[in-house]
Each structure stands twice: as structure tokens, then as C-alpha cells.
Amino acid sequence: MRFKKSWHNFFSNLEQNLMNAIMEFMKRNYKILLVVVALSAALWSFVPREVKNDPEKDKLLLELLTFVIERGHYDPAKIDDTFSKGVYKDYLEAIDPSKRFFLQSDIDEFSKYETKLDDQILGRDLSFFDLTYNRLLQRIDESKKYYKDILSKPFDYKKDETFNTDYEEHSYAKNSSELRERWYKQIKLSTLSSLTNKLEIQEGKKASDTDEFSDLTEKEKADKEKKQKEEKKEIEKKPFDVLEKETRESQLKSLDEYFGFIKDLDRDDWFSVYINSIATRFDPHTSYFAPDDKERFDVSMSGKLEGIGARLQKKNDFTEITELISGGPAWRGKQLEPGDVVLKVGQGDKEPVDVVGMRIDDVVKKIKGPKGTEVRLTIKKTDGTIKVISIIRDEVEIEETYAKSSVVEKDGKKYGIIYLPKFYIDFENEDSRDAGKDIALEVERLKQAGVQGIVMDVRDNGGGSLKTVVDIAGLFIDQGPIVQIKSAGKKKEILYDKDPKIQWDGPLVVMVNSFSASASEILAAAIQDYKRGVIIGSTQTYGKGTVQNVIDLNQFVRSNSMGDLGALKTTTQKFYRINGGSTQLNGVSSDVALPDRYSYIKMGERDIDNAMPWDKIDAADYKVWNKQSNFDLAVENSKRRMEQSDQFKLIEENARWIKERQEEKNFSLNIDKFKQEQASLEEKAKKYKAITDYKNSLKFTSLPYENEMIKNDNLLKEKRDRWHESLSKDVYVEEALNVLDDLQPKTAIKGTVNVKKKDKLVKS
């Protein structure tokens, strides 16, 4: 099995989609949140009965889940009544998080299973799942009537009523009337927010939402400004009742699309939710991958896929092209365009299949395929014409996955910055590109460009391949241990950089934040323990100190007639710093802790109820880097600058305000009071606009090799322009470069200091 070797262990802090969603939410402005929106060698094998119905497959998955986890997990939880309660709670929260489908009577009926799920799991009993699944479909169908009826007539915006957006404080509705009232208030709040925004634009009190320009290129800003003018022109002459009706129609369309997405989910999708509610009770990073999820995971880890290189989006019954991936077959062919609608998909010379109304996952499966094969798409162009486009599939690289670098000049010195979004690797092809190889290449390119210091940016990097983080850390030291790994009941294993070559021995800064996790924390911890560079960023990183293996469940089944069973990602090891400490829960503390907007929001591993505990082991033998005579001075200078910086003071104040706003849960549904509340918020938010308006006056440029690529790739140019623009507005990057200034060598000092092993500490 390809994940069998220790080099193929990988880290993941949060499922990538979830992390992205959380980060996207946290990075919005200060407006209210609107809520519409190695077992591979096992000798024993399962032998399924020759049946094809889904329940038997589901029972097999339950059996496989417990078998694999109990034998492979680092510290498997006992499957008992306490475990059952956790699964019960997590599952109901997952399928009805807003408490807008189930009634209290449903919960009363379900509650008899609260302490019996352990027995059902071990007994392959699906009674609870079948009950909740069928009831959920019934309640979803009933809810369609609520929102359609609610949005069929104007709201009473003068009525004094409020809505609490914290669903954890809600009880389940006692009856359908109470549930409809909850839908009513939720939809009214969303409609009211959108309506007041349009009214303010019409009255000239504010620009439309499109004026959030902080990360846009000049061309994109111009396009947005043009769109603003068009929107304002459209709105200016419309009376209140027309705007109100249009807003309700927009809400109706959004909810129709939401329920369309739910309709596309089948039993297997909902059962995956149930399976994952069981898996994640062992620890937050143990999870089940359905076959499609496993494929998406592999793509996210490698940054590659075989297909045409187009991103798709479902709009009602239609599948629309939203973006062409630079360098892919569709991009090279110049026939497919964003906005095109896919009507049919044909394989080679076979009869095309109508995909209108088909769930988007199934459309994607038909369009993707092996390199060198033909797919024919029947497309409706934006002008209404119908065309058949033939595309030969190829390997597509997703550029956003990979490392990138830039050069900046500051006070007569040239520095390089490398951004690494994840520690990517292709497990299927050891000769393929990976994060370690790419970072080594970027470092060499920066050296050739004559930089005098390097910033490694792993902010928002949730982890990835263990092999690559060892390779990357080894670029900055001569040789020595990088990380310690421990399996349950076994001696620790130390992973070394064995290459005496140092690719970069100059000043180094590593940038982190509270979303830097797992492999990012290994890198930061190793650099910090060696005192090789300065760690700058959030007070502490995410705090994930565990290792996961992906195990193909199909290998345990002989004569499988049920198709692909997917895979299980399970926690098999814990990793430790070379000083013996763990990053689990505590993360890595920055040498220079800088405030950020989310400093007071609970987002780390330490805030998850069933996270694995912190512990410590013996330190490894390693030698501290002693060629940086001004390390401590650079850290002190940075702390002093931060204390004196008006910008960082404002960010700290803003972080406290965001925490206060998070605790505000009740909103008026009276239009006059709502306007007053929003006006007060807008006025307060003006103070913090200086955070997004900040410019550091630094100019970032691409390296020569990339400039050559940009000449023939406008999309790549736009992406790099956007990145460079964001760097020029980044106060954290500016401070990282200040630290590089302070790290510049004054006198050459050679030698090392030996760090002895510390007394052994056992797991707490």
C-alpha cells in the first residue's frame, strides 16, 4: 500500500474545505453573520455477502471502521455509552446545525438511542441512521413550503421583534408553527440586511459591497468601480416596494439553490456524515473518505488531476464553467470560456449524455478522465449559441497548490519571500514535484537573484506531507534531527536531515499564524529549536501534533461486489519537537508575537472537546545554530517596534472589538432599529478601515523565470499582481523584513552549542 512507508505519513489539521470556510468567514468585515446561507499488512479480511443493496454496504463500512480504528489508532477511545452520547450529539448537529428541520418531538423519539449507538455500531445496526435519515428528508420537504410561503409577500418591517443568531441557544421547535416562525425570522433578517444595504446605496450613504478592494489589482478595481456605478444607476430610480420585492426574489433564488444542493445529496452522502460522526469521536482528525472525497483529497495533496482543467459551479439545474485553470487543455484550446453552460457530455465518439439537472459531482466524473482521452462538451455560450467542443484530456496542475516566491528591495537590500500554501506531494509518483523539491528550487533562484535574507510564509498552511517538511527544514541546517515520531507502545523514531549541505545559511524568518498547523508547526518548531531563524506571527499556532495515515478500506475485503468502499484517515502517531516538547494543543509560540484580528476567537486544537492531550518525551541530540550573533537583539527590536506601532495597536483593539461583536447575538427585525444598529457598527468600523487601507510602500516583483511565463499567461499575471498587491498592504510582511534587516551579519561567528538530552517525561 502506498501509505505504508513512514515517509508517506501526512498531516492535516482540518479538512481543507472546512478550514477555508472558517478562514473566509473570519476574514470578512465586521457585519453580522447571516445564517441563510500499518494495517495494510493485516492477514484477516472481511468477506461480504453477495448483495448489492446500500444497507449491506453501510453495515460493512461500520464493521470496517471499528476494525481498522481499534487496531490502528494511536489511542482508540472505548466504544461505550459516553462514546455513544458524543456520536449522537455530533451527528444531529451535523445534519441540522441550525435546528430548522427537526421538531422537539423528533428529538424525543431519537433520544432513546443516545446511549445505544455504541451497541448499534458494534452490532452493525442501522436503525438510528435509517430513522433520522428518513425523518430528515421528510422535514426538509416540509421546510420548502415555509420559505416559499414566507417570501411570497412583503415583510412587516415596522414590527418590533428580534432574532438570536446563536443556534446553540435555541431549543428545537415544539411544533410546525414554531418552526415556521423560526424560518420566518431567519429569512427576514437576511432580507432586511440586504434591503437596507440597497437602500443605503440608493441614498448615496455608502458604496455597494463591491468596494472591498484590499486584495485587487488595478484592473480589477476599475472593473468593480464600473460595476458599482451600474448597480447604483439601476437602484436610484426604484421605490421601496420595488426594491423590497427584488430583495425577496433574490432570497428565494438563493434558497431554491440551497435546497437544490440538498436534493442532490443521496443516502451515501448522508451516511458519510454519520460515519464521520463516529470516526471523529476518536479524535478530530480521524475521518472517513467516501470514494469521491478520497479523490479530492489526493488532488489537494498533489495539486494535480487528469481532466480538462475547468472549475464548475451548479446553478439551479445547470452546470456552469466558472474558471479555466491556466495551462490546462481547456485553457490551451481557447474555445471554452467562463460563463459557458454544459448541456451534454460525450466520451470520444459515443453518444453524448444530457447533464441538465444532474448533480455536479456526477457531471465532474463524466468530464474528468485519463490523460489522452477525448471528451466532447455540448456548450451553451453566453450569447445563446450552442457549440460542441472537443477536448483531449491531460494532466492539469493546480497552480494555487504550489510554492511561489517574490523579491523585494528594502533600504538598499534585496530580500526574498516564499509562500507555501501546503506541504504537497504526489504519493503515486515519487519523481513528481513536491513541496520539498519546489522550495529547494525557489531558494536557489532567490540566491541567484542575490537576496540577503529569506522569509518563509506558512500562514494559513494546514500541513501535508511529513517527508517534505523534513526536506525543507534541512535546507536551512547542516544536518541533524528535525522531528520525533512516536507510535503507541513503540519506541520513538527520529527523522533526520542527513545532508551536510546547507542550501541557505543567511538570515531567515518564518511567518506563522493561528491557522498554521501540523507540518507547518514541525517546520517552525525545528527552526526555533535550532535557533536558526525568527518565528514571527500569532501568539501560538494551531496546535495539531498528531500524524495520520490514509488506509484504503478495499484491501480488507475479498470478492467485493459493492464497489469502492473509500478510505479511512486515522491518527496513528504523535510527533514531538526535537527539544522533546509537543505542539499538540499548545502549538508553537512565536519569538515575536504579533496581534491579529482573530487573537481572541477560539479556533485552535485546544478548543476541540475530544482533542488528544499534550505530553512530552526525551529531547533528541542536536546543536543550536550559533552563527547569528544578533538573534536576540533582532527579537527585542521587533517587540519594541510592535509596542510603538499605531497599526499593531489598532489591530489589537480591533481584535477585542471583533470578540465583542461575536458575543452579540440578538438583532432587531424592525427596519428603523436595524438601521440604527448597523449605522452604529458602520461608524465604529470606520476606525478600523485603516487596517485594510494600510500600505507598506514596498514593491514586490516576480523572479526572471516567472516573468517569462507571465508574458504568455495573462491569468498567471493577474494572480501574481494580486499577490504582490496584497504583500504591499501586509504589515506582518513588513515587520518580517524589518527583522531580516536586524539579522544582517555584523561579525562572523562560528561554532555550535551542544544541547544535552533532558530528563524523560511521561505522557500526561
LOZA-519667 format. One record per residue (C-alpha): residue number from 1; x, y, z. Coordinates in steps of 0.5 Angstrom, whole numbers, plus 500, padded with zeros to 3 digits. Last residue first. Example, Ala and Ser with C-alpha at 12.3 -4.5 7.8 and 13.67 -1.06 7.14 Angstrom:
2
2/527/498/514
1/525/491/516
//
This chain:
764
764/501/527/562
763/505/523/558
762/512/521/561
761/518/526/562
760/525/524/561
759/530/528/564
758/533/533/558
757/538/531/553
756/544/535/552
755/544/541/547
754/551/542/544
753/553/550/543
752/556/551/536
751/561/555/533
750/563/560/528
749/562/568/529
748/562/573/523
747/561/580/525
746/555/585/524
745/551/580/520
744/544/582/518
743/539/580/523
742/536/587/524
741/535/588/517
740/531/581/517
739/527/583/523
738/525/589/519
737/523/584/513
736/519/581/518
735/516/587/520
734/514/589/513
733/511/582/512
732/506/583/518
731/504/590/516
730/501/587/509
729/499/592/504
728/505/591/499
727/504/584/500
726/497/584/498
725/499/588/492
724/504/583/490
723/499/577/491
722/494/581/486
721/499/582/481
720/502/575/481
719/495/572/480
718/493/577/475
717/500/575/471
716/498/568/472
715/492/569/468
714/495/573/463
713/500/568/461
712/504/568/455
711/509/574/458
710/508/571/465
709/512/565/464
708/518/570/462
707/517/574/468
706/517/567/472
705/524/565/470
704/526/573/472
703/523/573/479
702/517/576/481
701/517/583/484
700/515/586/490
699/515/594/491
698/515/596/499
697/511/602/501
696/508/599/507
695/500/601/505
694/495/600/510
693/488/601/508
692/485/594/511
691/488/596/518
690/486/604/517
689/479/602/516
688/479/600/523
687/476/607/526
686/471/607/520
685/468/600/524
684/465/604/529
683/461/608/525
682/459/602/521
681/457/599/527
680/453/605/530
679/450/605/523
678/448/598/523
677/445/599/530
676/441/605/528
675/439/601/521
674/436/595/525
673/432/600/530
672/429/603/524
671/428/597/520
670/425/593/526
669/428/586/526
668/433/587/531
667/439/583/532
666/441/579/538
665/447/575/538
664/453/580/540
663/458/576/543
662/462/576/536
661/462/583/536
660/465/583/543
659/471/579/540
658/471/583/534
657/472/589/538
656/478/586/542
655/481/584/535
654/480/591/533
653/484/594/539
652/490/589/538
651/490/591/530
650/490/599/532
649/496/598/537
648/499/594/531
647/498/600/527
646/500/605/532
645/507/601/532
644/511/603/539
643/510/596/542
642/511/593/536
641/517/597/534
640/520/595/541
639/518/587/540
638/522/587/533
637/528/591/537
636/528/585/542
635/528/580/537
634/533/583/533
633/537/584/539
632/536/576/541
631/539/574/534
630/545/579/533
629/550/574/534
628/547/569/529
627/552/564/527
626/551/560/533
625/546/555/531
624/544/550/536
623/547/543/536
622/542/537/537
621/541/531/541
620/534/529/541
619/530/531/547
618/526/526/552
617/519/526/551
616/513/531/553
615/505/531/553
614/499/535/551
613/493/531/550
612/489/529/544
611/483/533/542
610/476/531/544
609/473/538/546
608/476/542/541
607/479/549/543
606/486/547/545
605/486/545/537
604/485/552/536
603/480/557/533
602/477/560/540
601/477/568/537
600/481/573/542
599/487/574/537
598/483/574/531
597/484/581/528
596/492/580/529
595/497/581/535
594/504/580/534
593/508/575/538
592/515/576/536
591/519/569/538
590/512/566/536
589/510/560/541
588/509/554/537
587/502/550/538
586/500/549/545
585/494/544/544
584/499/538/541
583/506/542/539
582/510/537/543
581/516/538/547
580/522/534/547
579/527/539/545
578/527/536/538
577/520/537/537
576/515/532/538
575/510/528/533
574/504/524/535
573/503/517/531
572/497/513/528
571/491/518/528
570/486/515/522
569/484/517/515
568/480/512/513
567/479/510/505
566/473/509/500
565/469/503/500
564/469/503/492
563/464/498/489
562/460/493/493
561/462/486/490
560/468/486/494
559/471/479/493
558/476/480/499
557/475/486/503
556/481/489/507
555/484/492/502
554/478/496/500
553/479/500/506
552/485/504/503
551/488/507/509
550/490/514/510
549/495/515/515
548/495/521/520
547/500/524/525
546/499/528/531
545/501/535/534
544/496/540/532
543/496/546/536
542/494/552/531
541/500/556/532
540/501/561/538
539/502/568/540
538/501/570/532
537/506/572/528
536/514/572/528
535/519/566/528
534/526/568/528
533/531/564/525
532/536/558/526
531/535/558/534
530/536/550/533
529/529/550/537
528/526/555/533
527/528/553/526
526/525/546/528
525/519/549/532
524/517/553/526
523/518/547/521
522/514/542/525
521/509/547/526
520/508/548/519
519/507/540/518
518/502/540/523
517/498/547/523
516/499/555/521
515/492/557/522
514/494/561/529
513/499/565/525
512/506/564/522
511/512/567/519
510/519/564/519
509/525/569/518
508/532/567/516
507/538/571/516
506/543/567/511
505/546/560/511
504/541/558/505
503/543/551/502
502/546/548/508
501/550/542/506
500/551/536/511
499/545/532/508
498/543/527/514
497/536/532/515
496/534/527/521
495/527/524/523
494/527/521/530
493/523/515/532
492/521/514/539
491/520/507/542
490/513/503/541
489/507/502/545
488/503/507/541
487/507/510/536
486/512/516/537
485/515/521/532
484/521/526/533
483/522/532/529
482/528/535/525
481/534/531/527
480/541/534/525
479/545/536/519
478/548/543/516
477/541/547/517
476/537/551/513
475/535/547/507
474/534/541/512
473/528/544/515
472/525/544/507
471/527/536/507
470/524/535/514
469/518/538/512
468/517/535/505
467/517/528/508
466/512/529/513
465/507/531/508
464/501/536/509
463/500/542/514
462/495/547/515
461/498/553/512
460/494/559/514
459/501/563/515
458/507/559/512
457/511/565/510
456/518/563/509
455/522/570/509
454/529/570/506
453/535/574/507
452/541/578/503
451/538/576/496
450/542/576/490
449/538/574/485
448/542/567/484
447/540/566/492
446/533/567/490
445/533/562/485
444/536/557/490
443/531/558/495
442/526/557/490
441/529/551/488
440/529/548/495
439/522/550/496
438/520/546/490
437/524/540/492
436/521/540/499
435/514/542/497
434/513/536/492
433/514/535/484
432/514/528/481
431/519/523/482
430/516/520/488
429/510/519/484
428/503/516/487
427/504/520/493
426/504/526/490
425/506/531/495
424/504/538/498
423/506/541/504
422/501/547/504
421/500/554/502
420/508/556/502
419/510/563/501
418/517/565/499
417/519/572/501
416/526/574/498
415/530/580/500
414/534/585/497
413/538/591/501
412/538/598/499
411/533/600/505
410/528/595/502
409/528/591/496
408/523/586/495
407/523/579/491
406/518/574/490
405/517/567/491
404/512/561/490
403/510/555/493
402/505/550/490
401/497/549/491
400/495/555/487
399/498/553/481
398/493/547/480
397/497/543/475
396/493/539/470
395/495/533/467
394/491/532/460
393/484/531/457
392/484/532/450
391/478/537/449
390/472/537/443
389/467/543/444
388/460/542/441
387/457/549/441
386/450/552/442
385/449/560/441
384/446/564/447
383/451/569/447
382/454/567/454
381/455/560/450
380/451/554/451
379/456/548/451
378/456/541/448
377/462/538/451
376/466/533/448
375/471/529/452
374/477/526/449
373/483/521/452
372/490/523/452
371/490/523/460
370/485/519/464
369/478/522/465
368/475/528/468
367/468/531/464
366/464/525/466
365/466/525/474
364/465/533/474
363/458/532/472
362/457/527/477
361/459/531/482
360/455/537/480
359/449/533/481
358/445/532/474
357/439/537/472
356/442/538/466
355/447/533/464
354/445/530/458
353/449/525/456
352/453/525/449
351/453/519/444
350/460/516/444
349/465/518/439
348/470/520/445
347/466/521/451
346/460/525/451
345/458/531/456
344/452/535/455
343/449/542/457
342/455/545/460
341/454/552/461
340/459/557/459
339/460/563/464
338/468/562/464
337/470/561/457
336/471/554/453
335/474/555/446
334/481/558/447
333/484/550/447
332/490/552/452
331/485/554/457
330/481/548/456
329/487/543/456
328/490/546/462
327/496/552/463
326/492/556/467
325/486/553/470
324/480/556/467
323/474/559/471
322/467/559/473
321/464/554/467
320/457/553/469
319/453/547/471
318/445/548/470
317/439/545/474
316/440/551/479
315/447/554/478
314/452/549/480
313/459/551/479
312/465/548/475
311/472/549/475
310/476/548/469
309/482/544/467
308/481/539/462
307/482/532/466
306/487/529/470
305/489/532/477
304/495/535/480
303/496/539/486
302/499/533/490
301/495/534/496
300/489/537/494
299/488/532/488
298/489/526/493
297/484/529/498
296/479/530/492
295/480/523/490
294/479/521/497
293/472/525/498
292/470/522/491
291/471/515/494
290/468/517/501
289/473/519/506
288/472/517/513
287/475/521/519
286/480/521/524
285/483/528/525
284/479/531/531
283/480/525/535
282/476/518/537
281/470/522/536
280/472/524/529
279/470/517/527
278/463/516/529
277/461/523/527
276/465/521/520
275/460/515/519
274/454/519/520
273/456/524/515
272/458/519/510
271/451/516/511
270/448/523/509
269/453/523/503
268/451/515/501
267/444/517/502
266/444/522/496
265/445/529/496
264/443/533/490
263/436/535/494
262/441/539/499
261/444/543/493
260/437/544/490
259/435/546/497
258/441/551/497
257/439/554/490
256/432/555/492
255/434/559/498
254/439/563/494
253/433/564/489
252/428/566/494
251/433/571/497
250/434/574/491
249/426/575/490
248/426/578/497
247/431/583/495
246/427/585/488
245/420/585/492
244/424/590/497
243/427/594/492
242/420/595/488
241/417/597/495
240/422/602/497
239/422/606/490
238/427/605/485
237/430/610/481
236/437/610/484
235/438/603/484
234/440/601/477
233/444/607/477
232/448/605/483
231/449/598/480
230/452/601/474
229/456/605/478
228/459/600/483
227/460/595/477
226/465/601/474
225/468/601/480
224/469/594/481
223/472/593/474
222/477/599/475
221/479/595/482
220/480/589/478
219/485/593/473
218/488/596/479
217/489/589/482
216/485/587/488
215/487/585/495
214/484/591/499
213/479/593/494
212/472/592/498
211/468/597/494
210/464/591/491
209/459/591/497
208/456/597/494
207/458/604/496
206/455/608/502
205/451/614/504
204/448/615/497
203/441/614/498
202/441/609/493
201/447/605/496
200/444/606/503
199/437/603/501
198/441/597/498
197/444/596/504
196/438/596/508
195/435/591/503
194/440/586/504
193/440/586/512
192/433/586/512
191/433/580/507
190/437/576/512
189/434/578/518
188/427/577/515
187/429/570/513
186/432/568/520
185/425/571/523
184/421/567/518
183/425/560/519
182/424/561/526
181/417/563/526
180/416/556/521
179/419/552/527
178/414/555/532
177/408/553/527
176/411/546/526
175/411/544/533
174/416/545/539
173/421/548/536
172/428/545/538
171/432/549/543
170/436/555/541
169/442/557/545
168/447/553/541
167/443/557/535
166/447/563/536
165/443/568/531
164/438/571/536
163/432/574/532
162/429/580/535
161/422/583/534
160/418/590/534
159/414/590/527
158/416/596/523
157/419/592/517
156/412/588/516
155/415/583/511
154/413/583/504
153/409/577/501
152/411/571/497
151/418/570/501
150/414/567/507
149/410/562/503
148/417/560/499
147/421/559/506
146/416/555/509
145/414/550/504
144/421/548/503
143/421/547/510
142/416/541/509
141/421/537/504
140/427/538/509
139/423/535/515
138/421/529/511
137/428/528/509
136/431/529/516
135/426/524/518
134/428/519/513
133/435/520/515
132/434/520/523
131/430/513/523
130/435/510/518
129/441/512/522
128/438/510/529
127/436/503/526
126/443/502/522
125/445/496/527
124/452/493/525
123/453/490/532
122/459/494/534
121/456/501/532
120/449/499/534
119/452/498/541
118/456/504/542
117/449/508/539
116/445/506/545
115/447/511/550
114/443/517/546
113/439/512/542
112/432/513/546
111/434/521/545
110/431/520/537
109/424/520/539
108/425/526/544
107/429/529/538
106/423/528/533
105/418/531/538
104/423/537/539
103/422/538/532
102/428/537/527
101/429/542/521
100/431/549/523
99/436/547/529
98/441/551/525
97/446/545/525
96/441/540/523
95/445/534/520
94/452/536/523
93/449/538/530
92/445/531/530
91/451/527/528
90/456/531/534
89/451/530/539
88/449/523/538
87/457/521/537
86/459/524/543
85/453/521/547
84/455/514/544
83/462/515/546
82/460/516/553
81/456/510/553
80/461/506/551
79/466/505/545
78/473/506/549
77/477/511/545
76/483/509/541
75/490/512/543
74/494/511/537
73/489/508/532
72/491/502/528
71/487/496/531
70/481/500/534
69/481/504/528
68/481/499/523
67/476/494/526
66/471/500/528
65/471/503/521
64/471/496/518
63/465/494/521
62/461/500/520
61/463/500/513
60/460/493/512
59/454/495/515
58/453/501/510
57/455/496/504
56/449/492/507
55/445/498/507
54/446/500/500
53/443/494/497
52/448/490/493
51/448/483/496
50/454/477/495
49/456/477/503
48/462/481/505
47/468/477/506
46/472/481/511
45/480/480/511
44/485/478/516
43/492/478/515
42/493/485/516
41/499/488/512
40/495/495/511
39/494/496/518
38/500/500/519
37/447/561/507
36/441/563/511
35/445/565/517
34/447/572/516
33/453/574/521
32/453/581/522
31/458/586/519
30/465/587/522
29/469/585/515
28/470/578/513
27/477/575/514
26/474/570/520
25/469/568/515
24/474/566/509
23/478/563/515
22/473/558/517
21/471/556/510
20/478/555/508
19/479/551/514
18/472/547/513
17/474/546/506
16/481/543/508
15/479/538/513
14/483/541/519
13/489/540/521
12/492/535/516
11/499/531/517
10/502/526/513
9/505/520/513
8/508/517/507
7/515/518/509
6/513/513/515
5/512/508/509
4/505/504/508
3/502/510/505
2/503/507/498
1/500/500/500
//
